[in-house]
Amino acid sequence: MKLYCGIDLHSNNHYVSIIDQESKRLKEKRLGNDLSKTLTLLEPYKNDLQGIAIESTFNWYWLVDGLMDEGFTVSLVNTSAVKQYEGLKHTDDKYDAYWLAHLMLLGILPTGYIYPKEKRSLRDLMRKRMLLVQCRTSHVISAQAQFWRSTGTRLRSQDIKKYPVDLLSDISDQYLLLSIQSNLNVIQLLNHQIKTIEETVLSQCKNLPEYTQLKSVFGIGEILAQTIALETGDISRFHQVGNYTSYCRCVDSKKTSNGKKKGSGNKKSGNKYLAWAYMEAANFAIRFYEPARKFYQRKLSKRNAIVARKALAHKLARASYYVMRDNVCFKPEQLFS
């Protein structure tokens, strides 16, 4: 007998529903987020379970990894793509779990990519670096603004990062001095943590072929190459270049008919870290590479600066896809011809 399981996952509990081929509910129960309890519930059905559908919530790691380690076949559900039965007046966790299992039974369950467990923590470490960089920037701006409005002199952000700042000796107000020094002390700590993360990630990425090849793309240096390689994962999961650029949020979500806008899709669908990486690469490419600058200027003459940069980011994302897929160096003459 073939069985199917759906799990509606929450922050502190999850609801499990097991059904048979006739969509008959065999077992339904709410459990606390304790893997041992989940395994105990599923054990009697293990041999007949065709798969387990789990919602892709913020805390899916522990449940998906734990079940896969025990030999269960797990599917990570793309919750934004799940179609609900129209006309329902009431739904709850019990129904949601059942519906996931039912969609799996029908073979129409929309699923997402389960990033390999052994590489996931390294990717998340790179995301932590971005968070720390953003935090450092906020402290740099705060210190810069305080000094500027109090003295009339503007400090460059590069000078603030090179703590200690010599100009602080001219500040007579002890409270202002303490306020700025508190920012500088945090910046110094963040610099150390960011450098440690960068060195750790680089030691793991430098042997990846896609990392080496990505650095040949206009505007992509060490940090962006690491980010793109880790966020992309297995490039073969993207069957076409359009799938990849859409995942990178480089494709317009506008819907038109007869030249008129009829709506738009979800602009946030995709990977925000890859979207950031390719926009950063576009900014660097415009500054340092003539072919990229000329392409940007052509687009800028027809559209605004944001659209022109996005167009260049789209170009670089397409190039990066082929660079990673075919393990070849970047060829600018093919991209900007």
ABEGO torsion letter per residue (X at the ends): XBBBBBBBBBAABBBBBBBBAAGBBABBBBBBBBAAAAAAAAAAAAAABAEBBBBBBAAAAAAAAAAAAAGBBBBBBBAAABBBBBGBABBBAAAAAAAAAAAAAAGABBBBBBBBAAAAAAAAAAAAAAAAAAAAAAAAAAAAAAAAAAAGBBBBAAAAABOBBAAAAABABAAAAAAAAAAAAAAAAAAAAAAAAAAAAAAAAAABAAAAAAAABBGBBAAAAAAAAAAAEBAAABABAAAAAAAAGABBABBBBGGBBAEBBBAABEBAAAAAAAAAAAAAAAAABAAAAAAAAAAAAABBAAAAAAAAAAAAAAAAAAAAAAGBBBBAAAAAX
